[in-house]
Amino acid sequence: MHVLKETFDQYGFPLTTQQVAQFDQYRTELLRWNKHINLTAITNEDEIIHKHFLDSLSVLEHISLKSGDAVIDVGTGAGFPGIVLKIYMPDIRLTLVEVSKKKSSFLKFLILQLDLHQEVNTEVLTERAEVCAQDPDRVGTYDWVFTRYVASIQDSAAYCLPFLKSTGKWVAYKSGEEIINSEIDNSTTHLSALGGCVETVFTNSKLNRGYVVMHRVNTTE
């Protein structure tokens, strides 16, 4: 746990004693469950810290996520970046969307184990994002949409943009300048037709990560 704390400190994310314990338990449970269901291809403990935990958190260097913000993590898998952000900022209201029942079981177990369900709720939706995006109770209700998976911006837009408030932002985690530029070029027309646009792109050279930030335009709200 000492190494975990030191590593987070080096990247500018100081942890409380409770957060150190939560991240350590997260890593332990991830590896334990991974023996039975496919949660991650990364099984080295140090790589989990860098390629999952710090990778998820590093977006905070570029955006202003605030206490009380409503966050939805679409296609969260094993909880990246949503649960990582929730551990670091426990006052956000978090919704995790994961269609796999096995992965959802892991997420629900983890939320209880890490006490992330207290006070400000954390919920898991075991459903396709396309279905969730048609729920009237969820359309236009989130400050932030996060995606950290292989689907392209173009393919994700139809079910990510509807979640956003008029002032909300969708942040897509991407890797590689060439891929990012290609995805933006390929999605511009489609985004526009759906009432969205690319606002900016942030990059983190230490983790070889880019973040494409999008928002809604021409909204009736």
N, C-alpha and C positions, 0 to 999 in steps of 0.2 A: 504493500500500500504506500510505502514511503516513496518508491520509484514513481508510482502513479501520480502522487501529489507533486513531486519535483518536475515531472514532465509537463503537467498542466501549467505549473508556475512558469516554466520556460517559454511557454506559448502565450503567456499573458492571461491565463484563466485560473486565478487562485481559487482553491476549494476550501470549504469548511470541513471539519472533521466528519460531519454527517455525509457530506457529498463524496468525500473520499471513500467512505464505507459503502455508499450506494453504487458508485462506479465500480468498485472492487467486486461487489456482489453481482452487479449486472454482467461483468465479464465472466465471472464464475458460472452463473446460470446460463449464459449464452453458450459457453463451451459444453456444459453438461447436457443441455437440451439438443445441442448440435449433433450429438452422437446418435440421436434418434430421428430428428427431423432436420431438413436442410435449411439452416438459418443463415449461414455464412461460409464462404470458402476460406476466410481468414481465421486461422486458429492459433497463430503465434500471439502470445499475450501482449507483447510490446506493439505488434502491428495493430491489434485491436484498439489500443490506446490512440495510435496515430491515424489509422485509416478508417476508424469508425467514430470514436469519441471526439477527437480533436477536429477531424474533418467535418463532423456535424456541427460543432460549436463555432468553427472559424467564421461562419457567416455573420456572427455577432460583431465582427470587426467592421462590418460594412453596412449593417442595417440597424434600425432603432426599434428592437423588440422591447415592449414595455410590459410591466406588471398589469395583469388583467386583460391583455390582448387575447382574442380568440384565434387559435391556431389550428389548422387542419393539415395533417401530414398524409398525403395521398400515396398509397402503395408503400407503406412504411416498412414492410418486411419484418425485421427483428427489432424495429423501433428507432431506426435512423432516418432523419435526425430528431424526430419528435420527442422520444423519451429522454434522449441526451439533453435537449434543450429544456425539458421539464425539470430534470434534476438540477440543472444549473440555474434555471429561473422558475422556481416552483409556483409562482403566482400566475403564470399563464394558464389559460383555459384550453386544454388540449383534446383534440379529436384525432384518433388514428384510424385510417381506412386501410384494411387489409382483407382481401378476398379469401385467402387461405385459412381454413378453419384451424389447422395445426399451428400456424404462425399466430393466429389470433389467440389461441389458447395460451401460447407462450407469453404474449403481450399482457393478457389479463392476469396471469400468474405473476408476472414481473411487477406489474403495477401494485398489486397487493403486497408483494415481498418488499418493495422499496418504499411503501407508504406514500405512493403518489396519488392516491385516491382521496386523500384527506382535504377538507375545506374547499379547495378549488378543484372541481372534478376533472378527471381524465377518463375519456370513454373510448371504447374500441368498437368500430363498425365492421362486422364481418360481411362485407358486401362489395360488389363491384362499384368502382368510383362513378361509373356512368349512371348507376341507379341512385346513388347518394346525391348526385348533382341535380337530380330531378325532384328531390324532397323539398317542398315549399318551406319547411322549417330550417333548411340549411342554405338555401339560395340567398346570396347577398348578406351573409351573416358573419363572415370571417375577416379578420384583419390581415391574416397571413395564410397563404397556401404554400406548402413546401413539397417539392418532389425531388427525390434522390434515387432515381432508378434509370433503366436503360431506354424507356419510351421517349420518343422525340417530343420536342415542344409542339410540333404540328399535331402529333397524334394525341397529346395530352390536353390541348387547349379547350376542346369541347366540354370536358368535365372538370377542368380546373378553374377557368374563368368564372363560371356561374357561382362558385362559392364566395367570391370576393364581395366585400362591401364596396361602395363607390370609391372609398379612399384606400381600399385594401391593395396588397401587393402579392404577386405570385413569384416565388423564388425557385428557379430550377437549378439544381446542382449539376454541373457539367464538367467534363475533363477535356483539356486540349483545345488550344486556340482555333485550330482548323475545324474541329468538330463544332465548336460553339458558333463560329462564323457561318458554317454551312447550315446549321439548324436554324439560325436566325433568318438567313436568306430564304430558306425553304418555307418558313412559317409566316413570314410577314403578311402576305396576302390573306392567308387563312385566319390569322389573329385579327386582322382588321375586319374581316367579314363577321367575326364573332364578337366584335366590340372590344378588342384588346390591342395592346401594342407593347413593344419592348421599350423599357424606360432607360435601362443602363446595364452594363456588364461589369462585375467586379472580379478580380483575379487574386488568388493567393498562391504565390510562387513556391512558398515553403511546402505546401501540401499538393501542389499541382492541381489546383481546383479553381473552377470558375463558377460564378453565380449570375444567371441571367434573371434580371428583375423585370417583371411585367405588371401592367395595371389595366384597369378597364377604362374605356373612353366612351363617349356618347351614351352614358348610362342615364336611365330615366329616374334614378333615385335622387 
